[in-house]
């Protein structure tokens, strides 16, 4: 991402996040909403069987569906802003890759760290799963995993820097291996989700798969659009620099 202005990187992140958020919302509207509807129906039937009064509907399902799309766009835009600002600050640069692939790879790495890996340990659950009294502990575990997930990137970077002086390929292999060990240990050591899953597997499993797939869609679209905007911004900056003072025609020399 060298040679691209910070403002261009941030704006590319915002634009990519907006598009990714819209696609993300449409994806969950098509694939997750039917599963949520089934989970709500089963939960209502369970309450009726136990003689419990139905919970009052504060927000209608129509409002929830509309809120899903609007919230996804806002979420994606904010995520893109943070991602673009982080790239403008850190300037990730992968050798032998152009700006577009650099942007895509950076997004995929961040998406793995904060989107996919945490869901492998603490998968998303549909309505009807989860005790309200454990919300605080569940959120704390997820945030702790999030922070420790970035710690793996620090460990891998440190290993790469240590070995790079001897051999670049060995350094890359060592960094990937160190991160893989770190991620496996992280998945095994942290405590599991404290809530029992009471809904049928034919709802829970597809919902979790859709949640994982949604993260792939979100970060894949964000990275692709971000990379395209970066490449376009870099090409646009080229002619501007070419027309600068260094490219001005030289003045004829004075006669001696």
N, C-alpha and C positions, 0 to 999 in steps of 0.2 A: 504493500500500500504506500510505498514511498513515492513521492512526487505528486500525491493527491492532497489537496487542502483539507484541513480538519472539518471545515464547514461542509464540504462536499461529502465527506464520509458520514457525518452525522445526518445530513439530509437524506443520503442514500439509505441509512438505517431506518429513518422514520418512514420513508416511502415503502421500503420493503416490508416493514412491520405492519403497515396499514393493509397492504395486499395480503400478507400472510394471515393477519387476523381475520380478514373477510373469508378467505378460503377455509381457515380453521373453524370458524363459526358455521359455515355451510356444511362442512364435513360432519361436525357433531350434530347438526340439525338433521342430517340424513341418517346417520348411523347410531348415534347415542340416544337421541330423543325417543325412538320407539322402545328401547330397552328401559329408559327411565319411566315411561308410561306404564310398561308392564310391572315394574317394581312398585310403582305407586298403587296400582290396582291390587297387587298381592298384599301390600302393607295395609290397605284399607280393609281387605277381606280378613286379614289376621286380627285387626282391631275389632271388627264386628264379631268374629268367632269368640274372642275373649271378653265380649261384652263391654268393650271400651267405647267411649263416645268418639266420633270422628273428629280429628283435629280441624280447627277452623282454617279455611283457605284464605290466607292473608293476601297472597298474590296468585292470580289465576294462571292456569297453564298457558293461555294465550300470551299473557304478559311475560311469563317465563321464557317462552320461545322467542319472543321479540327481544327480550333482554339478553338472551344467549347471543344473538347476532350482533347487537349493539355493543355488548360487553366484550365480545371477542375482538371486534375491530379496535376498541379502545385499549384492550389488553395487548394486542399485537403492536399497535402504534407505540405504546409506552415501552414495550419490550424492545422494539426496534430502536427507539431513542437511546435506551440504556446500552444496547449492543453497539450502536454506531458511536456513541460517546466513548465506550470502552475501546473500540478499535482505533478511534482517533487518538486516544491516549497511549495505548500500548503499541500500535502499529504492527500487528502480527505479519510476519513475512516468511512464507514458505519457499524454499529455493526452487528454481526452475518452473515456477508457476506464475501465470499472469495475474493481473489484478482480479479478474473475474473468479478464477479458481481459488485465489487466496481468500476472497470474501466468502465463497461457498464453504470452503474447508473450515474457516474460522467459525462460521455459523453452526456447522455440523458438530464441531468440537464442543462449543458452548451448549448446544442442544442436548448432546449426550450427557454433559455434566449436570445440567439443571433440569432437564426434561425427562430423559429416558432412564438414566441410572437410578434416580430416586424412586421412580415408579416400579422398578424391579424389586426394590426392597419394601416399599409401602405402596402397593397398587391402589388405584382409585376404585371406590365402591359405589354402587348405585344407591338411591334412597332406600332406607330400611335397614342399612348396615351401619352400625356405629352407635355407641352409647353417647348421649349428649354430655355425660359427666367426664368422658375421656377426650373431649375435643382439645383441651389445653395440652395434655400430654402427647397426643398425636401430632399436633402442630409443632410442638417442641422437638419431637423426634425427627420430623420431616425437615425442619430448619437446620437441625444439627447435621443431618445427613447431607444437606445442601452445602453447608460450609465445608465439611470434611471432603466432599466430592471435589471441590476446588483444590483442596490440599493435595490430592493426587496429581493434579496438573503441576503444582509446585515441585513435588518430588520428581516427576518425570523430567521437568525442565532442568532440575539440579543434576540428575544423572546424565542428561545429554551434555550439559556444559562440562562435566568432569571428564567424559570419555571422548569428547569431540576432538581434542587435540591429537589423539592417537589415530582415530579412524571415524569418519563421519557416519559411514554405514553401520559400524558397530555401535556408535553412540545412539543412533536412531533405534536400533534393535533393543539396546539396553534400556532406553527410555520407555519404549512400549512394554517391554517385559516388566519393568519396575512398576509401571502404572497398572498393568493387569494384576499383579500380585496385590498391590494396594487396594484395588477395587474389590477383589475377591475377599480380602480380609475385612474390608468395610462392610460388605454385604453379610458376612458371617458373624461379625462381632456385635453390631448394633442390635438392640432388642427388637422383636417383631411387633407388628400391630397388635395392640391389646384386645381389640374387639373381635368377637366371634362373628362368622359369616353365616347368617341364617337363611338367606335367599337361595333359590335353586341355582345350581351351577350353570344351567343354560341361560341364565340372565347375568350372573356375576362374571363368568369367564368372557363372554363376548363384550361386556362393558369394559372390562380391563384391557382386552385386546384393542377395542376402539380408542381407549384413552392413550395407549402406547402409540397406535397408528396416528392419532391426532397430533402427538408431539412430533412424529416424523414428518407429517404434512406441514405443520407450523414452521419448523426449523428448515425443512427442505425448501419450501417456498421462500421463506425469508432469505436464506442463503443464496438461492438462485437469483432472485430479484436484486438483492444487495450486490452480488457480483456483477450482474449486468449493468446496474447503475454506476458502479465503480469503474468498470471498463469504459463505459460511455463518457463518464466524467473525466477519465484520464485522457481519452482521445480528444475531448473538447479542450482540455487544458493545453494539449500539445501545440496546436496552431497559435494559441494566444502567446505561448512562450516563444514560439518561432518568430512571431512578429515583434518581439521586444527589442531592446536596445542592441543586444548582441547580434541580431539579424539585420540591423540597418545597413544600408550600403555604405562602403567606406568612402570617405571624402578623397578627392584627388590630392595628391601630395603637392606641396608648394614647390615651385621651381627653385633650385638651389642658387 
